[in-house]
């Protein structure tokens, strides 16, 4: 397999990556055949996976614009993946010129490509770190340079927590990040769930098993389990809802049924 120029020498391009599979679903070009093969296997069980990812991105853009409208000018996006058109810094800076953004991911391809895309923008940076180790993120030089934790921050955990198993205690990681944020900060979150998927759960589990097979288990939590991530936050209306129903730009009824496969919400620290 030929290694593209943008792929770091340190990565094994024969192993699928969640962020590159996500890139493929969104129509991106920074993925390998091994990623596309895994994506196609998952789509055999759940053909609407690209629609789900598009709904995630659409919610993210609406939530970032909402945060900017609330006066927030700094954004910490953990599990950011590979930057594609309409990513956080583009949406935030269009709404608030000079908005500062730090992307965080543990995938070397996502980090390397982010560095290439963001070169020359002094208001945006990327950190190679893992959500499960919040202090590594908070103490990183890019966060120190760009994020003032004494002022409100928009913390994005979009389509990331469902890749953190209960054994790794994602609730504690999210709580640790919350404790570091100033009052008035926002948590912007999406999470996969069997609730809302327009398929029998046993068929959807086939797609979940594909992620398990590539050693990136997909943890499908209930609405109540997802709501626990917002402990310590006041929910912004309309609360924790299926993704197209969070402050939609158009009638949710016009959305593809697969777009409702997962929950989205925004919470504010007191």
Secondary structure, 3 states (H helix, E strand, C coil): CCCCCCCCCCCCCCCCCHHHHHHHHCCCCCCCHHHHHHHHHHHHHCCCHHHHHHHHHHHHHHHHHHHHHCCCCEEEEECCCCCCCCCHHHHHHHHCCCCEEEEEECCHHHHHHHHHHHCCCCCEEEEECCCCCHHHHHCCHHHHHHCCCCCCCEEEEECCHHHCCHHHCHHHHHHHHHHCCCCCCEEEEEECCCCCCCCCHHHHHHHHHHHHHCCCCCCCCCHHHHHHHHCCEEECCCCCEEHHHCCCCCCHHHCCHHHHCCEEEEEEEC
